């Protein structure tokens, strides 16, 4: 079945991937397995996951740098790869920025950009290159060579080169991996502004959830060659499908639970949850650190403070449930007004209707 999810305006997606599979060895699991994905016009979508999960392979398959074993790829409504069709990378309408930028060291900045503008008359290429450099805030750098630029400047040149030909789809492979934290934060903000201003449909590969929050409209979480869940950052944080997705998008407490009257029975006691009535057996609950609270009086479960770390305007408190055994370790977030120290005896209680039911990994 061909996946043809429509954009907000009813148009066909710019990218439609259907049942895409790639194996490098018959003896090994597939690098990409039955992947389905769509990207609408002007959308910025991130593929996220741990190293080796298949996200860069997926990008290379879409770009035409790898041959799939099965499945279909459509770009702009046109089939560029299936069992009967194969379009070369230069005929797919795709621009790509590689992890190492892939700039030609012997060419000037302008030369690198005009290299991808062969379809334009020669007289227009320089003007187009200069316009792209101005867009990425590098006006006046056209006659420099890549080795004369900083890492973030090289990244900007690579982006200018990819956008110069006005591709139907832009692919970014780990665009921030070679930058330090400060430069990465600045470039993320500038890159999103450029992509939104130009309306460029973009698919990027990242391994940092913070990059998704800062740049992407939507993300697809990948593991072992398969997409586990898609959604915006808020959905993936609040409603992860399993523990892997939950932990990828932030620290969490995962509790084994059994449905019971009023919610779920857990090591914290009964946790209220509207979904309990529909669960036939044992489940896992996702409780984010902000979903637990430290309370006074007899309410809540006894616990002992193990560690306290100040992180910005909050404190991260690691506690052990005090049940006479080694105890379960949980994380609670509090305000900086709390003055807890290791060894303090406290009580913790889940906030009302905050738990999310997850499936097993």
Secondary structure, DSSP 8 states (H G I E B T S, - for coil): -----B-TTS-B-SEEEEEEEE-S-TTS--SEEEEEEEE-TT-EEEEE-STTSSHHHHHHHHHTSS--SEEEEEETTEEEESSS-B--GGGTTEEEE-TT----TTSBHHHHHHTT-TTS-HHHHHHHHHHHHHHTT-TT-TT-BGGGS-HHHHHHHHHHHHHHTT-SEEEEESTTTTS-HHHHHHHHHHHHHHHHHHT--EEEEES-HHHHHHH-SEEEEEETTEEEEEE-HHHHHHS-SSHHHHHHTS-EEEEEEEEETTEEEETTEEE--GGGGG--S-EEEEEEGGGEEEE-TT-SEEEEEEEEEEETTEEEEEEEE-SSSS--EEEEEEETT----TT-EEEEEE-TT--EEE---
